[in-house]
Amino acid sequence: MSGHSKFANIKHKKEKNDAAKGKIFTIIGREIAVAVKEGGPDPANNSKLRDVIAKAKANNMPNDTIDRGIKKAAGDANSVNYEAITYEGYGPSGTAIIVDTLTDNKNRTAANVKNAFSKGNGNVGTPGCVSYMFDKKGQIILDKEECDLDADTLMMMALDAGAEDFSEEEDSFEILTDPDQFSAVREALEAEGLEMAEAEVTMIPQNYVTLTDEEEIKRFNRILDFLDADDDVQAVYHNLDE
């Protein structure tokens, strides 16, 4: 990850999210609903729900909004059932894009995702066509300004809790875990009172692609803009070096 300041990207995303909190809260609200339906409304007995709550807090979602989402999902037997569907495809110059969705209408979502790719002269591929170029990892980012620990102390704490890797960037610390160990590591850091700028299971590219042609960059961003505007889209991963 050296040379790729994930934290800079997070701050950029958070600035966008501050202007569109409704979008990110909708995304997390759906994840809360799915987690509650799968494992119940008690975070103490539902590790997936604990992970979603941590993600919500990292995105400055108010506690009362989180609680309302949990109660709504637990109390409404007729609430919408969302299905998780992942799409994979190619942007300009073979850039790889993965799109995670939660949808109550597969046909609508498939059409919208395909339309987003076509707007940037990309195309949706078959399942597995690009995901082999990514590693699924738990990723925890801490802002150096918000962390009182030095790098060595934090690294040992994370590794002792089960983390796989630790790296120090100019303005942040990054901790990577096996997806199955993510909850344990995150909870160990939370128990020490550490605040996280981002905490989630994500897809990390094994290699990055650089686009130099301005038109290709515009087309790539056009794909991302259309995906970002789609309420069914939960997350987008790609291997473009930004």
Summary of the structure (lengths in Angstrom):
residues: 242
radius of gyration: 18.2
end to end distance: 12.8
largest distance: 51.8
contacts: 729
relative contact order: 0.17
helix: 51%
strand: 22%
